[in-house]
Every structure is written in C-alpha cells, then in structure tokens.
Amino acid sequence: MPTLSDIIDAMRNNPAGVRFADLCKICDHYFGPARQLSGSHRVYKTPWIGDPRVNIQNDKGKSKAYQVKQVLKAIERMEMEDHGTDKR
C-alpha cells in the first residue's frame, strides 16, 4: 500500500499514470471529503475561490493528467498559505 508521499511523488513524476483511487485518497486527505459526487466526478472544497480548482474525474480507473496537475498546484498553494509564503 503506497503512502501519501509515494502517491504524490508518482503524481509529480507521471501525472498520466495516477490511479483515480490514489488521487481520491490524496484529495480526501488534503481537502476533506468531496462536497459533490456526481457520476464519475468528485468536487472538493478549497479555502479559496477560483483556480486551482479541485474537480477530479474517473477515466476507467485512471485520473486525467491535467486534473492531477491541478491537484498538485492546489496542494502547493495550501502549503504556501499554511507557511505564510503566498506567492500568487
């Protein structure tokens, strides 16, 4: 079972090869439970309005690469804001 840091490393190294279940695990950890579950989509609430949005989609068990990149940007933004180094 991969750890959160293993999954994030895999997301950075190969955004196109991330399992949807792993991306859900990361999003649940950082953003809490999805606020909307509709069909193959999950929408997560972020503490800001606008981009980067966290809306992920199941594509036959895999995640879409552009959505993986959006999640990584959102995590980076959260970490910067938590450390008081917001660089928007």
N, C-alpha and C positions, 0 to 999 in steps of 0.2 A: 504494500500500500504506500503510494508516494506521499511525502509530506507536502505541506503548503509551499515551502520554499522550493522543493523539487518541481512542483507543478509550475510555479512562477518562472523558474529557470527554463523549463521546457517551453513555456509561453513566449519568453523572450527569444529563445533560440529557433523556434519553429512555430510561428503563430498559426500556420495552416494545419498543423498536426495535433491540435489540442482536442481531447475528448470533451464533449458537451458536459458530461457528468463532472469532470475535473474543473471546468470553468464555473459550473454552478457551485461547487464546493468553495472555490476562491471567492466568488461574489457573495455567497451566504456569509462567509467569514468577515469580509470587509464591509459589506453594505447591509447585512441583516437579511431576513427572509424577503423574497421577491414580493413587491407590492402588487404585482399583477402577473397572473399566469393565464395566458390565452393561447390555446393551441400549442404551437411549438416555441412560442416566445416567453421570455421572462423579463420583466422590467424591474429594476432595482432603484430605490430612492437614494439620492446623493444629497449631501448637505449644501449643494449649490444649485443654481438654476442654469440650465443650458449644458453646453459641452464641457468635458466629455460625458456623454450620456452612457448609461449602463443598461442596454437593451440587448439581450442575447437571444440567439435563435438556434434551435436544434436542427442540424442538417444531416440527417441519417446517422446520428450518434457523434458527429463531429461539430466543432464550432467554426463559425466563419472567421477567417483571418482578420478582417477589418474590425470585427467586434472584439476579438482578443486584444488587438492593439488599443482599442478604446478603453477596455477594462484596465490594461496596463497604465494608460495615461491617467485614468481616474484614481488608481491606487497611488501613483506617483504624486498626484495633486493632493490627495488626502494626507500622505506622509509629509509633504512640504508644509501644508497648512498646520498639521499637528506639531511641527517643529518650528513654526513661525518663520518659515523661509519661502513664503508665497512668491513665485517668480512669474506670474501671469504676464 
